[in-house]
Amino acid sequence: MVLQRVGDFLEKTEVWQRRFFDWLVKRAKSDSIENRRFPVEPENVRIFMRIIIEPSSEYASKRAAAWIAQLIRRKPNCVLGLATGSTPLAVYQELIRQHRDEGLDWSQVTTFNLDEYVGLAPTHPQSYRYFMDEHLFRHINILPQNINVPDGRALDFERYCRTYEKLIQQAGGIDLQLLGIGSDGHIAFNEPGSSLGSRTRIKTLMRKTIEDNARFFASPAEVPRMAITMGVGTILDSRQCLLLATGRHKAEAIAHTVEGPVTSQVTASALQLHRDVIVVLDEAAASLLQRIEYYKEVEQTQRELEAAAAAFPPELL
């Protein structure tokens, strides 16, 4: 009965889902119980950009947080790439709640932040290290030695950026990279025109970015003009990317990212080249997508497929 239910769902979907079903049937019929194991690593089962549209920013943030928490529970020593700004705040609040109320354990987790302003000390209220301490790190049981945030006051930035890349490699690479998106479609501080193969480096900020971030400072004049940032290539090296966007002011950037051409003028569009991307949006951020109804249908089918797979007796998986 369960196999038939999965087959019915797959009639609505595309070729990759039928191949997935064939794989499930093959595993279910295997003579070896040891071989009947569902792969836990997402790269084994996903080769597409998944668009998830939630009714509100609150639901979108909780969905993103659930994705991160699921990874931590499945792989306690995972490596997370983290972002700052207003978008992930609710995500971090939910992760803190899960740590406090549900015992989400961060003791083996390693983190790498995307970027940091040049010239700001870690204790500066607008530095990204201060942001992370206040909004996540000091509320969970992560070990200080497992926290990595770029140093905005490094003496030799070129050498420091190379070192940051090596630290990521030595940690085994980033399992999941959380991303926000700028109103012009940039990710991290990879401004329009950035190389899609770029690595961690110093980047001069564009006027639009400075204006967008001025709300966090007393005046636009106080916003630093340069930042250390992971490159687009560094981000694409992550095993999985999770892009979160909420609000009507992000709708145009999301439309270009998801449905536009891959271009250095919208650095987030490079995510189309990644093999495993989850894009979590609220209705406002998704409002300019031309194929919005199709994405909703695909996501509904995906959830039905996952529910059916979960209904398999454990001894058949």
The 8 nearest C-alpha neighbors of each residue, nearest first, counted from 0:
[[1, 3, 2, 4, 5, 311, 6, 307],
 [0, 2, 4, 3, 5, 311, 307, 310],
 [3, 1, 5, 4, 0, 6, 24, 311],
 [2, 4, 6, 0, 1, 5, 7, 8],
 [5, 3, 1, 7, 6, 2, 0, 8],
 [4, 6, 8, 2, 7, 3, 307, 9],
 [7, 5, 3, 9, 4, 8, 2, 10],
 [6, 8, 4, 5, 10, 9, 3, 11],
 [9, 7, 5, 6, 10, 11, 4, 304],
 [8, 10, 12, 6, 11, 7, 17, 16],
 [9, 11, 8, 7, 12, 6, 13, 17],
 [12, 10, 9, 8, 13, 300, 7, 297],
 [13, 11, 9, 10, 16, 14, 300, 8],
 [12, 14, 15, 16, 17, 11, 9, 10],
 [15, 13, 17, 16, 18, 12, 19, 9],
 [14, 16, 18, 17, 13, 19, 12, 46],
 [17, 15, 19, 18, 14, 13, 9, 20],
 [18, 16, 20, 14, 19, 15, 9, 21],
 [17, 19, 21, 15, 16, 20, 22, 14],
 [20, 18, 16, 22, 17, 21, 15, 23],
 [19, 21, 23, 17, 22, 18, 16, 24],
 [22, 20, 18, 24, 23, 19, 25, 17],
 [21, 23, 19, 25, 20, 24, 26, 18],
 [24, 22, 20, 26, 21, 25, 27, 19],
 [25, 23, 27, 21, 26, 22, 28, 20],
 [24, 26, 22, 28, 23, 27, 21, 29],
 [25, 27, 29, 23, 24, 35, 28, 22],
 [26, 28, 315, 24, 25, 29, 23, 316],
 [29, 27, 25, 26, 24, 30, 315, 35],
 [28, 30, 26, 31, 27, 25, 35, 34],
 [31, 29, 28, 32, 34, 27, 26, 35],
 [30, 32, 33, 34, 29, 35, 28, 26],
 [33, 31, 35, 34, 30, 314, 29, 315],
 [34, 32, 31, 35, 36, 30, 29, 316],
 [33, 35, 31, 32, 36, 29, 26, 316],
 [36, 34, 316, 32, 26, 33, 315, 27],
 [35, 37, 316, 34, 38, 33, 26, 315],
 [36, 38, 316, 39, 35, 23, 26, 34],
 [39, 37, 40, 36, 43, 44, 41, 42],
 [40, 38, 41, 37, 43, 73, 36, 44],
 [39, 41, 42, 38, 43, 44, 73, 37],
 [42, 40, 43, 44, 45, 39, 38, 239],
 [41, 43, 40, 44, 45, 275, 238, 46],
 [44, 42, 41, 40, 45, 38, 39, 46],
 [45, 43, 42, 41, 46, 38, 19, 40],
 [46, 44, 42, 47, 41, 275, 43, 274],
 [45, 47, 274, 275, 44, 42, 48, 43],
 [46, 48, 275, 274, 45, 49, 276, 273],
 [49, 47, 276, 277, 275, 50, 271, 278],
 [48, 50, 277, 278, 47, 276, 51, 298],
 [49, 51, 278, 294, 277, 279, 48, 52],
 [52, 50, 279, 278, 280, 49, 298, 53],
 [53, 51, 280, 281, 279, 282, 50, 54],
 [52, 54, 281, 59, 55, 58, 280, 282],
 [55, 53, 282, 281, 58, 52, 56, 59],
 [56, 54, 281, 57, 58, 53, 59, 282],
 [55, 57, 59, 281, 58, 245, 60, 54],
 [58, 56, 60, 55, 59, 61, 89, 281],
 [57, 59, 61, 55, 60, 56, 53, 62],
 [60, 58, 56, 62, 53, 57, 61, 281],
 [61, 59, 90, 63, 57, 62, 58, 89],
 [60, 62, 64, 58, 63, 59, 65, 90],
 [61, 63, 59, 65, 60, 64, 58, 66],
 [64, 62, 60, 66, 61, 65, 59, 67],
 [63, 65, 61, 90, 67, 66, 62, 94],
 [66, 64, 68, 62, 63, 67, 69, 61],
 [65, 67, 63, 69, 64, 68, 62, 70],
 [68, 66, 64, 70, 69, 65, 71, 63],
 [69, 67, 65, 71, 70, 66, 64, 72],
 [68, 70, 66, 72, 67, 71, 65, 73],
 [69, 71, 73, 67, 68, 72, 74, 66],
 [72, 70, 75, 68, 74, 73, 69, 77],
 [73, 71, 69, 70, 74, 75, 68, 103],
 [72, 74, 70, 71, 69, 75, 39, 68],
 [73, 75, 71, 77, 76, 72, 70, 69],
 [76, 74, 71, 77, 72, 107, 73, 108],
 [77, 75, 107, 108, 74, 78, 109, 71],
 [76, 78, 108, 74, 75, 174, 71, 79],
 [79, 77, 109, 173, 174, 110, 108, 76],
 [80, 78, 110, 175, 173, 176, 174, 81],
 [79, 81, 176, 111, 112, 110, 177, 175],
 [80, 82, 112, 177, 111, 79, 113, 176],
 [81, 83, 178, 113, 112, 177, 179, 87],
 [84, 82, 87, 127, 85, 81, 130, 131],
 [85, 83, 86, 87, 82, 88, 179, 130],
 [84, 86, 88, 87, 83, 89, 179, 215],
 [85, 87, 88, 84, 179, 244, 245, 89],
 [88, 86, 90, 89, 85, 91, 83, 84],
 [89, 87, 91, 90, 85, 86, 92, 134],
 [88, 90, 92, 91, 87, 60, 93, 86],
 [91, 89, 87, 60, 64, 93, 88, 92],
 [92, 90, 94, 88, 93, 89, 135, 95],
 [91, 93, 89, 95, 90, 94, 96, 88],
 [92, 94, 96, 90, 95, 91, 97, 89],
 [95, 93, 91, 97, 96, 92, 64, 98],
 [96, 94, 98, 92, 93, 97, 91, 99],
 [97, 95, 93, 99, 94, 98, 100, 92],
 [96, 98, 101, 94, 100, 95, 99, 103],
 [97, 99, 103, 102, 95, 96, 101, 100],
 [100, 98, 96, 97, 102, 101, 95, 103],
 [99, 101, 97, 96, 98, 102, 103, 95],
 [102, 100, 97, 98, 103, 99, 96, 104],
 [101, 103, 98, 104, 99, 100, 97, 96],
 [104, 102, 98, 97, 101, 105, 68, 72],
 [103, 105, 106, 102, 98, 140, 75, 71],
 [106, 104, 141, 108, 140, 107, 103, 139],
 [105, 107, 141, 140, 104, 108, 142, 75],
 [106, 108, 76, 105, 75, 109, 141, 77],
 [107, 109, 76, 105, 77, 106, 78, 75],
 [110, 108, 145, 78, 146, 79, 77, 107],
 [111, 109, 79, 146, 78, 80, 147, 145],
 [112, 110, 147, 80, 148, 81, 79, 146],
 [113, 111, 81, 148, 80, 114, 82, 147],
 [112, 114, 229, 228, 82, 187, 81, 111],
 [113, 115, 228, 227, 112, 149, 229, 187],
 [116, 114, 227, 226, 127, 149, 151, 117],
 [115, 117, 226, 151, 119, 225, 223, 118],
 [118, 116, 151, 226, 225, 119, 152, 115],
 [117, 119, 152, 151, 116, 120, 223, 225],
 [120, 118, 151, 117, 126, 116, 123, 121],
 [119, 121, 123, 122, 118, 152, 126, 151],
 [122, 120, 128, 123, 129, 126, 119, 127],
 [121, 123, 120, 129, 124, 126, 128, 119],
 [122, 124, 126, 120, 125, 121, 119, 129],
 [125, 123, 126, 129, 122, 130, 121, 127],
 [126, 124, 123, 127, 129, 130, 215, 216],
 [127, 125, 123, 129, 128, 124, 119, 121],
 [126, 128, 130, 129, 115, 131, 125, 83],
 [129, 127, 131, 121, 130, 126, 148, 132],
 [128, 130, 132, 126, 127, 131, 122, 121],
 [131, 129, 127, 133, 128, 132, 134, 126],
 [132, 130, 128, 134, 135, 133, 129, 136],
 [131, 133, 136, 129, 137, 130, 135, 134],
 [134, 132, 130, 131, 135, 129, 137, 136],
 [133, 135, 131, 132, 130, 91, 136, 88],
 [134, 136, 131, 138, 132, 137, 91, 133],
 [137, 135, 132, 138, 139, 131, 141, 134],
 [136, 138, 132, 139, 135, 133, 134, 140],
 [137, 139, 136, 135, 95, 140, 134, 133],
 [140, 138, 136, 137, 141, 95, 98, 135],
 [139, 141, 105, 106, 142, 104, 138, 136],
 [140, 142, 106, 105, 139, 143, 136, 108],
 [141, 143, 145, 144, 106, 140, 146, 107],
 [144, 142, 145, 146, 141, 136, 147, 140],
 [143, 145, 142, 146, 147, 109, 141, 110],
 [144, 146, 109, 143, 142, 110, 147, 108],
 [147, 145, 110, 143, 144, 109, 111, 148],
 [146, 148, 111, 110, 112, 145, 149, 109],
 [147, 149, 112, 111, 128, 150, 146, 114],
 [150, 148, 115, 114, 151, 147, 227, 112],
 [149, 151, 152, 153, 148, 115, 121, 117],
 [152, 150, 117, 118, 116, 119, 115, 153],
 [151, 153, 118, 150, 117, 154, 119, 120],
 [152, 154, 150, 155, 156, 151, 159, 117],
 [153, 155, 156, 152, 159, 158, 151, 157],
 [156, 154, 158, 153, 157, 159, 160, 152],
 [155, 157, 159, 158, 153, 160, 154, 201],
 [158, 156, 160, 159, 155, 161, 200, 201],
 [157, 159, 161, 156, 160, 155, 162, 163],
 [158, 160, 156, 162, 161, 157, 155, 163],
 [161, 159, 163, 162, 157, 199, 158, 200],
 [162, 160, 158, 164, 159, 163, 165, 157],
 [161, 163, 159, 165, 160, 164, 166, 158],
 [164, 162, 160, 166, 165, 161, 159, 167],
 [163, 165, 161, 167, 162, 166, 160, 168],
 [166, 164, 162, 168, 167, 163, 169, 161],
 [165, 167, 169, 163, 168, 164, 170, 162],
 [166, 168, 170, 164, 172, 165, 169, 163],
 [167, 169, 165, 172, 171, 170, 166, 164],
 [170, 168, 166, 171, 167, 165, 172, 164],
 [171, 169, 167, 168, 172, 166, 78, 173],
 [172, 170, 168, 169, 167, 173, 78, 174],
 [173, 171, 168, 167, 170, 174, 237, 78],
 [172, 174, 237, 78, 175, 79, 80, 238],
 [175, 173, 238, 78, 237, 79, 239, 77],
 [176, 174, 239, 79, 240, 173, 80, 238],
 [175, 177, 80, 240, 79, 241, 81, 239],
 [176, 178, 241, 81, 80, 82, 242, 240],
 [179, 177, 242, 82, 241, 243, 176, 180],
 [178, 180, 243, 242, 244, 186, 86, 82],
 [181, 179, 186, 185, 184, 182, 244, 178],
 [182, 180, 185, 184, 183, 186, 179, 249],
 [181, 183, 249, 184, 252, 180, 248, 185],
 [184, 182, 181, 252, 185, 265, 191, 207],
 [185, 183, 252, 265, 181, 182, 267, 180],
 [184, 186, 181, 266, 190, 267, 189, 180],
 [187, 185, 180, 267, 189, 188, 266, 179],
 [186, 188, 189, 113, 228, 114, 185, 229],
 [189, 187, 228, 190, 186, 185, 114, 202],
 [190, 188, 187, 185, 186, 193, 230, 266],
 [189, 191, 185, 188, 193, 192, 205, 204],
 [192, 190, 264, 193, 265, 263, 266, 185],
 [191, 193, 263, 264, 190, 194, 266, 265],
 [194, 192, 191, 189, 263, 190, 195, 266],
 [193, 195, 197, 196, 263, 192, 231, 230],
 [194, 196, 231, 197, 232, 263, 193, 269],
 [195, 197, 232, 194, 231, 198, 230, 233],
 [198, 196, 230, 232, 194, 231, 195, 199],
 [197, 199, 230, 233, 232, 229, 200, 231],
 [200, 198, 229, 230, 228, 160, 164, 233],
 [201, 199, 160, 227, 228, 198, 202, 229],
 [200, 202, 227, 226, 228, 225, 203, 156],
 [201, 203, 226, 225, 227, 204, 200, 228],
 [204, 202, 225, 224, 226, 205, 201, 190],
 [205, 203, 224, 225, 202, 208, 206, 209],
 [204, 206, 208, 207, 209, 203, 190, 224],
 [205, 207, 209, 208, 210, 204, 211, 224],
 [206, 208, 210, 209, 205, 211, 183, 204],
 [209, 207, 211, 210, 205, 206, 212, 204],
 [208, 210, 206, 212, 207, 211, 213, 222],
 [209, 211, 207, 213, 208, 212, 206, 219],
 [210, 212, 208, 209, 213, 207, 214, 182],
 [213, 211, 209, 214, 210, 215, 208, 222],
 [212, 214, 219, 210, 216, 215, 211, 209],
 [215, 213, 212, 216, 211, 217, 218, 210],
 [214, 216, 213, 212, 217, 125, 218, 222],
 [217, 215, 213, 218, 214, 221, 222, 219],
 [216, 218, 221, 215, 219, 214, 213, 220],
 [217, 219, 220, 216, 221, 213, 222, 214],
 [220, 218, 213, 221, 222, 210, 216, 209],
 [219, 221, 218, 222, 223, 213, 217, 216],
 [222, 220, 219, 218, 223, 216, 217, 213],
 [221, 223, 219, 220, 213, 209, 224, 216],
 [224, 222, 225, 221, 116, 117, 118, 226],
 [223, 225, 204, 203, 222, 226, 209, 117],
 [226, 224, 203, 117, 204, 202, 223, 116],
 [227, 225, 116, 117, 202, 115, 201, 228],
 [226, 228, 201, 115, 114, 200, 202, 116],
 [229, 227, 114, 199, 188, 200, 113, 230],
 [228, 230, 199, 113, 233, 198, 114, 200],
 [229, 231, 198, 197, 199, 233, 232, 228],
 [230, 232, 234, 195, 197, 233, 196, 235],
 [233, 231, 196, 197, 235, 230, 234, 198],
 [232, 234, 230, 236, 198, 231, 235, 229],
 [233, 235, 231, 236, 232, 237, 230, 229],
 [234, 236, 232, 237, 233, 231, 273, 270],
 [235, 237, 233, 234, 232, 238, 173, 172],
 [238, 236, 173, 235, 239, 234, 174, 175],
 [237, 239, 174, 175, 173, 236, 240, 42],
 [238, 240, 175, 275, 237, 276, 174, 176],
 [241, 239, 176, 276, 175, 177, 277, 242],
 [240, 242, 277, 177, 278, 178, 276, 176],
 [243, 241, 178, 278, 179, 177, 279, 277],
 [242, 244, 279, 179, 278, 280, 178, 241],
 [245, 243, 280, 179, 284, 279, 249, 180],
 [244, 246, 284, 281, 56, 280, 249, 283],
 [245, 247, 284, 283, 248, 249, 281, 244],
 [246, 248, 283, 284, 250, 249, 245, 286],
 [247, 249, 246, 250, 182, 284, 251, 245],
 [250, 248, 247, 284, 252, 182, 251, 246],
 [249, 251, 284, 253, 247, 252, 248, 287],
 [250, 252, 254, 253, 249, 255, 287, 248],
 [253, 251, 184, 255, 249, 254, 250, 182],
 [252, 254, 256, 250, 251, 255, 257, 249],
 [253, 255, 251, 288, 257, 256, 252, 258],
 [256, 254, 259, 252, 253, 258, 257, 251],
 [257, 255, 268, 253, 254, 267, 259, 258],
 [256, 258, 254, 255, 253, 259, 268, 271],
 [259, 257, 255, 254, 256, 260, 288, 289],
 [258, 260, 255, 256, 257, 261, 254, 268],
 [261, 259, 262, 258, 268, 255, 256, 257],
 [262, 260, 268, 269, 259, 271, 263, 265],
 [263, 261, 264, 265, 260, 268, 266, 269],
 [262, 264, 192, 266, 265, 193, 191, 195],
 [263, 265, 191, 192, 262, 266, 193, 190],
 [266, 264, 184, 263, 267, 268, 262, 191],
 [265, 267, 263, 185, 268, 269, 264, 184],
 [268, 266, 269, 185, 265, 186, 256, 184],
 [267, 269, 256, 261, 270, 266, 265, 271],
 [270, 268, 271, 267, 272, 261, 266, 195],
 [269, 271, 273, 272, 268, 267, 276, 235],
 [272, 270, 269, 273, 268, 48, 257, 261],
 [273, 271, 270, 269, 274, 268, 235, 261],
 [274, 272, 270, 271, 275, 235, 276, 269],
 [273, 275, 46, 47, 272, 276, 45, 48],
 [276, 274, 239, 46, 47, 273, 45, 48],
 [275, 277, 48, 240, 239, 241, 49, 278],
 [278, 276, 49, 241, 48, 50, 242, 240],
 [277, 279, 242, 50, 241, 51, 243, 49],
 [280, 278, 51, 243, 52, 59, 242, 50],
 [281, 279, 52, 244, 245, 284, 59, 243],
 [280, 282, 53, 55, 56, 245, 52, 283],
 [281, 283, 285, 54, 284, 286, 53, 52],
 [282, 284, 247, 246, 286, 285, 281, 245],
 [283, 285, 250, 246, 247, 245, 249, 281],
 [286, 284, 282, 283, 288, 287, 250, 280],
 [285, 287, 283, 284, 288, 282, 250, 247],
 [288, 286, 285, 250, 254, 289, 251, 284],
 [287, 289, 254, 291, 290, 285, 286, 258],
 [288, 290, 291, 287, 254, 258, 292, 286],
 [291, 289, 293, 288, 292, 294, 258, 295],
 [290, 292, 294, 288, 293, 289, 295, 285],
 [293, 291, 295, 294, 290, 296, 289, 297],
 [292, 294, 296, 290, 295, 291, 297, 298],
 [295, 293, 297, 291, 292, 296, 50, 298],
 [294, 296, 292, 298, 293, 297, 299, 291],
 [297, 295, 293, 299, 294, 298, 300, 292],
 [296, 298, 294, 300, 299, 295, 301, 293],
 [299, 297, 301, 295, 300, 296, 294, 302],
 [300, 298, 296, 302, 301, 297, 295, 303],
 [299, 301, 303, 297, 298, 302, 304, 296],
 [300, 302, 298, 304, 299, 303, 297, 305],
 [303, 301, 305, 299, 304, 300, 306, 298],
 [304, 302, 300, 306, 301, 305, 307, 299],
 [303, 305, 301, 307, 302, 306, 300, 308],
 [306, 304, 308, 302, 307, 303, 309, 301],
 [307, 305, 303, 309, 304, 308, 302, 310],
 [306, 308, 310, 304, 309, 305, 5, 303],
 [307, 309, 305, 310, 306, 311, 304, 5],
 [308, 310, 306, 307, 311, 305, 312, 304],
 [309, 311, 307, 308, 312, 306, 1, 313],
 [312, 310, 309, 308, 313, 1, 315, 307],
 [311, 313, 314, 315, 310, 316, 309, 1],
 [314, 312, 315, 316, 311, 310, 36, 35],
 [315, 313, 312, 316, 32, 35, 311, 27],
 [316, 314, 27, 313, 312, 35, 311, 26],
 [315, 35, 36, 313, 37, 314, 27, 26]]
